[in-house]
Amino acid sequence: MVPTIAIIGGTGLTSLDTLKITHRETQSTPYGEPSSPMIHGELGGRAVVFLPRHGPHHTLPPHKVNYRANLWALHRIGITQVIAIAAAGGIRDDMMPGVLAFPDQLVDYTWGRHCTFFEDNLSHVTHVDFTQPYCGELRMRLIEAARALNLEARESCTYAAMQGPRLETAAEIRKLERDGCDIVGMTGMPEAALARELGLRYAVCAVIANRAAGKAPGAITMAEIERNLVDGMIKVKALLTQVIPTLDRP
């Protein structure tokens, strides 16, 4: 089976124990090395590639992830559909830890990242439409899978992509809220834009790992985030097993 589906794992999902691994593949790219060798396997009766965004041992911070190499390598081997898993902080009142969220919009606050394939040795300047940053059809498949499993999920929200690796101040979260953002993370961009430049169908499943800064009493701790992600990733694995068989075949 030739894979056309990729899962990019974020914080809390550096491995996928529901994937029946067949082999690993190393890809060199014009943009450097991807975060990890690509892990080929079978999930839900389909050939799937898994790529941990932060590396196999979670050693790459968000601003150091080689997003261009990751997306280029997946595209190079024939991937056409990408489900990106990401941990996020909840800004909106109903974005509580453990909830899954499927963003349909984003606001990019990152800086200094390599954010496009179209910058060197161009025959013409290229602009891509990014009005709807996520693939609507792929999002709908994820939403339908969550409904089928009776998972608590938010089907529409705006993702704020922050630079990291530090967490935000309470004032920054208030600003994001005024800007119309509902969840906050650090890896949503330029990943989504690069996927669009390559023509990949791309959607995000965000796992709310904590209430954003100032939205709950006290400091945010990694212990809290990790504890919430353990439960959240159980839901993500069930979701992936449910949704993968429903995705379009080549």
TACORGI-V781878 format. One record per run of one state. SS is the DSSP state (helix for helix, strand for strand, loop for the rest). FROM is the first residue (numbers start at 1). TO is the last residue. If there is no record, write none. Layout:
BEGIN
ss=SS from=FROM to=TO
ss=SS from=FROM to=TO
END
This chain:
BEGIN
ss=loop from=1 to=4
ss=strand from=5 to=9
ss=loop from=10 to=19
ss=strand from=20 to=25
ss=loop from=26 to=27
ss=strand from=28 to=29
ss=loop from=30 to=31
ss=strand from=32 to=33
ss=loop from=34 to=37
ss=strand from=38 to=43
ss=loop from=44 to=45
ss=strand from=46 to=52
ss=loop from=53 to=61
ss=helix from=62 to=64
ss=loop from=65 to=66
ss=helix from=67 to=76
ss=loop from=77 to=80
ss=strand from=81 to=90
ss=loop from=91 to=99
ss=strand from=100 to=101
ss=loop from=102 to=104
ss=strand from=105 to=108
ss=loop from=109 to=135
ss=helix from=136 to=148
ss=loop from=149 to=152
ss=strand from=153 to=154
ss=loop from=155 to=157
ss=strand from=158 to=161
ss=loop from=162 to=169
ss=helix from=170 to=178
ss=loop from=179 to=182
ss=strand from=183 to=185
ss=loop from=186 to=190
ss=helix from=191 to=197
ss=loop from=198 to=200
ss=strand from=201 to=211
ss=loop from=212 to=221
ss=helix from=222 to=244
ss=loop from=245 to=250
END
